[in-house]
Amino acid sequence: MELTYLLVFFVTIMISLILTPLVAKVSMHLYIVAWPGARHIHKKITPRMGGLAIYSAFFIGTALFVKGDQQIMALLIGGFIIGLCGIIDDLVELKALNKLAFQILATLVIIFYGQIRLTNIHLPGGINIDFGILSTLVTIIWIIGITNAVNLIDGMDGLCAGVTSIILATFAMLSYMQDRSDIVIIAIILLAAILGFLFFNFHPALIFMGDTGSLFIGFMIASISLLGFKSSAFLTLGPAIFILAIPILDTFLSIIRRKLKGVKIMSPDKEHLHHTLMYKIGLSHTKTVLVIYGVTFYFSQVAYVYLINKKIAFILLIIAFMAIELFVEKTSMISKKYRPILWVSSNIIKMIRGR
């Protein structure tokens, strides 16, 4: 079986390595490019349809190696719809509501055709939250939320591709531990498709993935997380949340920041995690990306630990969240007035010194 996984990975990554430069040439020829500007970090015109190579490599790999049941077919149909949305958006820039309509349609395919739902969550201490009739709504929120969270972190060369590669490698390993060969194969195919693209996307990038790539990858990761981590009594949604912590946190902070500023939630800005590391901390482009890779890898290891010892996993998680909270406060990622831990700690220090 391990040799099969290696064959799947090798064939798919080769397809991606061949397709990506071809897509880059076509994209430049048709002027489907990202132009430098105030909203962007890059300094030169860059082809932005790289997601089409990921999308195509994934579907070719799936056709070659996957025997589709109804759930897998739902993933493929939903992925096709989201990929189509991304392609149209990269060509003509869809309005936010139109993109949301595509995402809802694709998610409904997952729910009603694939019969994949987030029905309940198991929490530490034997607590079980059953969503009941709300399971469809919760599933829609989860899939669309993760899809857009991944889309939001696509702001630097190699960032989205690298982070999602770590996430998918972790999904594959956890699924392998649980003898879910169907999930392993799907995760490996998507991982290989992304890594072939990442070869051309790491700084300085020769091509960007565009919404074709980021929306498709986000949707597939969100759907795979439900398929792989909801169906087993041992594997719950906990590991999926840990692995996806960076895109989830970055999106959550963005929503709070924009609400406090009184601007639209979907309004672009340059205050995401990667912008903060680069502009406020002063890290180089490559170091910024590698730091976020490292944090993502840390959370992926927490997911492994969670399967062995939940108490230790939550201790590691609390340490990570405390460090992130201090970082958010020190760098004013939400606002300059948001400093609860720093305020409490400074007052405690003053009290101690006063004695």
C-alpha positions as CSV (number, residue, x, y, z in Angstrom):
1,M,0.0,0.0,0.0
2,E,2.9,2.4,0.8
3,L,4.3,1.9,-2.7
4,T,0.9,2.8,-4.1
5,Y,0.9,6.0,-2.1
6,L,4.4,6.8,-3.4
7,L,3.3,6.1,-7.0
8,V,0.3,8.4,-6.6
9,F,2.4,11.2,-5.2
10,F,5.1,10.9,-7.9
11,V,2.7,10.8,-10.9
12,T,0.6,13.7,-9.6
13,I,3.5,15.9,-8.7
14,M,5.0,15.3,-12.2
15,I,1.7,16.3,-13.8
16,S,1.7,19.5,-11.7
17,L,5.3,20.3,-12.5
18,I,4.6,20.0,-16.3
19,L,1.3,21.9,-16.2
20,T,2.3,24.9,-14.0
21,P,4.8,26.5,-16.5
22,L,2.4,25.8,-19.4
23,V,-0.4,27.6,-17.5
24,A,2.0,30.5,-16.7
25,K,2.7,31.0,-20.4
26,V,-0.9,30.9,-21.4
27,S,-1.9,33.2,-18.5
28,M,0.8,35.8,-19.6
29,H,-0.3,35.5,-23.2
30,L,-3.9,36.2,-22.3
31,Y,-2.9,38.9,-19.8
32,I,-4.5,37.1,-16.9
33,V,-2.0,38.6,-14.5
34,A,-1.6,40.2,-11.1
35,W,-0.5,43.8,-11.5
36,P,1.7,45.5,-8.8
37,G,-0.2,48.0,-6.7
38,A,-1.0,49.2,-3.2
39,R,-2.9,46.1,-2.2
40,H,0.0,43.8,-3.3
41,I,3.5,42.9,-2.2
42,H,4.9,41.8,-5.5
43,K,6.7,44.3,-7.7
44,K,6.3,42.8,-11.2
45,I,3.5,41.6,-13.5
46,T,2.9,37.9,-12.6
47,P,0.6,35.3,-14.2
48,R,-2.1,34.4,-11.7
49,M,-3.9,31.3,-13.0
50,G,-1.6,28.8,-11.3
51,G,-4.5,27.3,-9.5
52,L,-5.7,25.9,-12.9
53,A,-2.6,23.7,-12.8
54,I,-3.4,22.5,-9.3
55,Y,-7.0,22.0,-10.2
56,S,-6.1,20.0,-13.4
57,A,-3.4,17.9,-11.8
58,F,-5.8,17.0,-9.0
59,F,-8.5,15.8,-11.3
60,I,-6.1,13.9,-13.5
61,G,-4.6,12.2,-10.5
62,T,-8.1,11.4,-9.2
63,A,-9.1,9.9,-12.5
64,L,-6.0,7.7,-12.5
65,F,-6.0,6.5,-8.9
66,V,-9.3,7.0,-7.2
67,K,-12.3,4.6,-7.2
68,G,-15.2,7.0,-6.5
69,D,-18.0,6.2,-4.2
70,Q,-20.9,8.7,-3.6
71,Q,-18.9,10.8,-1.1
72,I,-15.8,11.0,-3.3
73,M,-18.0,11.9,-6.2
74,A,-19.6,14.7,-4.1
75,L,-16.1,16.0,-3.3
76,L,-15.2,16.0,-7.0
77,I,-18.5,17.7,-8.1
78,G,-18.2,20.3,-5.4
79,G,-14.5,20.9,-6.2
80,F,-15.4,21.3,-9.9
81,I,-18.0,24.0,-9.0
82,I,-15.6,25.9,-6.8
83,G,-12.8,25.6,-9.3
84,L,-15.1,27.0,-12.0
85,C,-15.9,29.9,-9.6
86,G,-12.2,30.6,-9.1
87,I,-11.5,30.5,-12.9
88,I,-14.3,33.0,-13.6
89,D,-13.2,35.2,-10.7
90,D,-9.6,35.3,-12.0
91,L,-10.9,36.3,-15.4
92,V,-13.6,38.9,-14.6
93,E,-13.5,39.4,-10.8
94,L,-16.8,38.2,-9.5
95,K,-18.7,40.1,-6.8
96,A,-18.6,38.7,-3.3
97,L,-22.2,37.6,-3.4
98,N,-21.7,35.7,-6.6
99,K,-18.7,33.9,-5.2
100,L,-20.7,33.1,-2.1
101,A,-23.5,31.6,-4.3
102,F,-21.0,29.3,-6.0
103,Q,-19.7,28.2,-2.5
104,I,-23.1,27.5,-1.2
105,L,-24.0,25.5,-4.3
106,A,-20.8,23.4,-3.9
107,T,-21.4,22.9,-0.2
108,L,-25.0,21.7,-0.8
109,V,-23.6,19.1,-3.1
110,I,-21.3,17.8,-0.3
111,I,-24.2,17.8,2.2
112,F,-27.1,16.4,0.2
113,Y,-25.5,14.3,-2.5
114,G,-22.4,13.2,-0.4
115,Q,-24.4,13.0,2.8
116,I,-21.4,14.6,4.6
117,R,-22.4,16.7,7.6
118,L,-21.0,18.0,10.8
119,T,-23.6,16.4,13.1
120,N,-21.8,16.7,16.5
121,I,-18.6,17.7,18.2
122,H,-16.9,15.7,21.0
123,L,-15.3,17.9,23.6
124,P,-12.9,17.0,26.5
125,G,-14.6,15.6,29.6
126,G,-17.0,13.5,27.6
127,I,-19.0,16.5,26.5
128,N,-20.9,16.0,23.3
129,I,-22.6,18.7,21.3
130,D,-25.3,17.4,19.0
131,F,-26.3,19.9,16.3
132,G,-29.4,18.1,15.3
133,I,-31.5,20.0,12.8
134,L,-28.8,22.7,12.7
135,S,-26.2,20.3,11.3
136,T,-26.7,21.5,7.7
137,L,-26.3,25.1,8.7
138,V,-23.2,24.3,10.8
139,T,-21.7,22.3,7.9
140,I,-22.3,25.2,5.5
141,I,-20.6,27.7,7.9
142,W,-17.6,25.3,8.4
143,I,-17.0,24.6,4.7
144,I,-17.5,28.2,3.5
145,G,-15.5,29.6,6.5
146,I,-12.5,27.4,5.9
147,T,-12.7,28.0,2.1
148,N,-12.5,31.7,2.6
149,A,-9.9,31.4,5.4
150,V,-7.5,29.7,3.1
151,N,-8.3,32.2,0.4
152,L,-7.3,35.1,2.8
153,I,-3.9,33.7,3.6
154,D,-2.9,33.7,-0.1
155,G,-1.0,36.9,0.2
156,M,2.7,36.1,-0.2
157,D,4.8,33.9,-2.4
158,G,4.5,30.3,-1.3
159,L,2.4,31.1,1.8
160,C,-0.9,29.5,0.9
161,A,0.7,26.6,-1.0
162,G,3.1,25.8,1.8
163,V,0.7,26.1,4.7
164,T,-1.9,23.9,3.0
165,S,0.7,21.4,2.0
166,I,1.6,20.9,5.7
167,I,-2.2,20.7,6.5
168,L,-2.7,18.0,3.8
169,A,0.4,16.0,4.8
170,T,-1.0,15.9,8.4
171,F,-4.5,14.9,7.2
172,A,-2.9,12.1,5.2
173,M,-0.8,10.8,8.1
174,L,-3.7,10.9,10.6
175,S,-6.0,9.2,8.1
176,Y,-3.3,6.5,7.5
177,M,-3.1,5.9,11.3
178,Q,-6.9,5.3,11.1
179,D,-6.8,3.0,8.0
180,R,-8.7,5.5,5.9
181,S,-7.0,4.8,2.7
182,D,-9.6,6.7,0.7
183,I,-8.8,9.9,2.5
184,V,-5.1,9.2,2.3
185,I,-5.2,8.9,-1.5
186,I,-7.3,12.1,-1.9
187,A,-5.0,14.1,0.5
188,I,-1.8,12.8,-1.3
189,I,-3.1,13.7,-4.7
190,L,-4.0,17.3,-3.7
191,L,-0.7,17.6,-1.7
192,A,1.3,16.6,-4.8
193,A,-0.7,18.9,-7.1
194,I,0.1,21.8,-4.7
195,L,3.8,20.9,-4.2
196,G,4.4,20.8,-8.0
197,F,3.0,24.3,-8.2
198,L,4.9,25.5,-5.1
199,F,8.2,24.8,-6.9
200,F,7.3,27.8,-9.1
201,N,5.5,29.8,-6.5
202,F,8.1,30.1,-3.7
203,H,9.7,33.5,-3.4
204,P,10.4,35.0,-5.9
205,A,7.2,33.6,-7.4
206,L,7.0,32.9,-11.2
207,I,3.2,32.4,-10.9
208,F,0.4,32.9,-8.4
209,M,-2.4,30.5,-7.7
210,G,-5.2,33.1,-7.9
211,D,-8.7,32.4,-6.5
212,T,-8.8,29.3,-8.8
213,G,-6.3,27.7,-6.5
214,S,-7.0,29.2,-3.1
215,L,-10.8,28.7,-3.2
216,F,-10.4,25.2,-4.6
217,I,-7.8,24.1,-2.0
218,G,-9.8,25.7,0.8
219,F,-13.0,24.0,-0.2
220,M,-11.3,20.6,-0.6
221,I,-9.5,20.9,2.8
222,A,-12.8,21.8,4.5
223,S,-14.6,18.9,2.9
224,I,-11.8,16.4,3.5
225,S,-11.7,17.4,7.2
226,L,-15.3,16.5,7.6
227,L,-15.0,13.3,5.6
228,G,-11.9,12.1,7.5
229,F,-12.4,13.4,11.0
230,K,-16.2,13.2,11.7
231,S,-16.8,9.6,10.7
232,S,-14.6,7.9,13.3
233,A,-15.4,7.7,17.0
234,F,-11.7,8.2,17.8
235,L,-11.0,11.0,15.4
236,T,-13.2,14.0,16.1
237,L,-13.1,17.5,14.7
238,G,-10.5,18.5,17.3
239,P,-7.5,17.5,15.2
240,A,-8.9,19.3,12.1
241,I,-9.3,22.5,14.1
242,F,-5.8,22.3,15.4
243,I,-4.3,21.7,11.9
244,L,-6.4,24.6,10.5
245,A,-5.6,27.0,13.4
246,I,-3.5,29.5,11.3
247,P,-6.1,30.2,8.6
248,I,-8.9,30.2,11.2
249,L,-7.2,32.6,13.6
250,D,-6.1,34.9,10.8
251,T,-9.7,35.1,9.5
252,F,-11.1,35.6,13.0
253,L,-8.7,38.5,13.7
254,S,-9.5,40.1,10.4
255,I,-13.2,40.0,11.1
256,I,-12.8,41.6,14.5
257,R,-10.3,44.2,13.2
258,R,-12.6,45.3,10.4
259,K,-15.7,45.4,12.6
260,L,-13.9,47.7,15.0
261,K,-12.8,49.9,12.2
262,G,-16.3,50.0,10.8
263,V,-15.4,48.6,7.4
264,K,-16.9,45.7,5.4
265,I,-15.7,42.3,6.5
266,M,-14.6,41.4,3.0
267,S,-12.6,44.7,2.6
268,P,-8.9,44.0,1.8
269,D,-6.2,45.3,4.1
270,K,-2.5,44.7,4.8
271,E,-2.8,43.7,8.4
272,H,-3.0,40.0,8.1
273,L,-0.5,37.8,10.1
274,H,2.0,37.7,7.2
275,H,1.8,41.5,6.7
276,T,2.4,42.0,10.4
277,L,5.5,39.8,10.5
278,M,6.9,41.5,7.4
279,Y,6.1,45.2,8.0
280,K,5.9,45.5,11.8
281,I,8.4,42.9,12.9
282,G,10.7,43.5,9.9
283,L,11.2,39.9,8.7
284,S,12.1,39.3,5.1
285,H,9.6,37.8,2.7
286,T,11.1,34.3,2.9
287,K,11.5,34.4,6.7
288,T,7.9,35.5,7.2
289,V,6.7,32.5,5.1
290,L,9.0,30.1,7.0
291,V,7.8,31.4,10.4
292,I,4.2,30.7,9.4
293,Y,5.2,27.3,8.1
294,G,6.7,26.6,11.5
295,V,3.6,27.7,13.4
296,T,1.4,25.5,11.2
297,F,3.7,22.6,11.7
298,Y,3.5,23.1,15.5
299,F,-0.3,22.9,15.3
300,S,-0.1,19.8,13.1
301,Q,2.0,18.2,15.8
302,V,-0.6,19.1,18.4
303,A,-3.1,17.2,16.3
304,Y,-0.9,14.1,16.5
305,V,-0.5,14.5,20.3
306,Y,-4.3,14.9,20.6
307,L,-4.8,11.4,19.3
308,I,-2.5,10.0,22.0
309,N,-3.1,12.3,25.0
310,K,-5.8,15.0,24.9
311,K,-4.6,16.7,28.1
312,I,-1.1,17.3,26.9
313,A,-2.5,18.4,23.5
314,F,-4.6,21.1,25.2
315,I,-1.7,22.3,27.3
316,L,0.3,22.7,24.1
317,L,-2.6,24.5,22.6
318,I,-3.0,26.9,25.5
319,I,0.7,27.7,25.3
320,A,0.4,28.4,21.6
321,F,-2.7,30.6,22.0
322,M,-1.1,32.6,24.8
323,A,1.9,33.2,22.7
324,I,-0.3,34.3,19.7
325,E,-2.4,36.5,22.0
326,L,0.7,38.3,23.2
327,F,1.9,38.7,19.7
328,V,-1.5,40.1,18.6
329,E,-1.5,42.6,21.5
330,K,2.2,43.7,21.0
331,T,1.7,44.3,17.3
332,S,-1.8,45.8,17.5
333,M,-3.2,43.4,15.0
334,I,-6.7,44.1,16.2
335,S,-6.3,47.6,17.5
336,K,-3.9,49.7,19.6
337,K,-6.4,49.6,22.5
338,Y,-6.7,45.9,22.6
339,R,-4.1,44.8,25.2
340,P,-5.9,42.8,28.0
341,I,-3.0,40.5,29.0
342,L,-0.4,43.3,28.7
343,W,-2.7,45.6,30.8
344,V,-3.2,43.0,33.5
345,S,0.5,42.0,33.6
346,S,1.7,45.6,33.7
347,N,-0.7,46.4,36.6
348,I,0.5,43.3,38.5
349,I,4.1,44.4,38.0
350,K,3.2,47.9,39.4
351,M,1.5,46.3,42.4
352,I,4.5,44.2,43.1
353,R,6.9,47.2,42.8
354,G,4.6,49.3,45.0
355,R,5.1,46.8,47.8
